[in-house]
Amino acid sequence: MAFSEKVKYEVKRLSHQSCCVCKKNGIEIHHIVPQSENGDDSIDNAAPLCPSCHEIYGLNPSKRKFIRESRDIWFEICSKRYSNDDSKLNEILSKVNNIEKYVSESKNVNSSLIKISFGQFIDFLNRNKFPKKSCENQNISTFFALVFETKGGNNEDSKKFNSFRDFFLSTFGRLLAEKLIIYLINVSST
């Protein structure tokens, strides 16, 4: 027996229809414990995997814990990503307004950047593919680590940056953060 349509739908909904390992769209619902080993067709035994990750991890019994943990973490991230909670939406709006205010008051910001909203910039990043050929992979990973994986000090600016970085990653995810880095490298090299 296979997963019911209800279970498949729920896994797709909880994962925003993306792979719990690599975050790509276009998923298959994977039995963490195979049916041949008495794995059931419940949501607890289901994981959203893209075809590539399904092929790489799906048949490897030593990766079951990894798949389950990846699924649980991804479901949690997705649940926070586009929350319907008014207080969370107000918090996000407040942070966006603070960022826009900070950018508009900054003396070192190109005036053309101020003409679009933060939301429009996020849409721009989502819609466009930026060529990696103009920047080496080493630069991307180094810059990403510097911006999104390095904690600042205890001064007020560092605390604000840490808060924004954590907010950006939890709201938009690592893939969009990587697109932002590629965009920034491309813009700075032109």
Summary of the structure (lengths in Angstrom):
residues: 190
radius of gyration: 19.7
end to end distance: 56.0
largest distance: 64.3
contacts: 474
relative contact order: 0.09
helix: 65%
strand: 5%
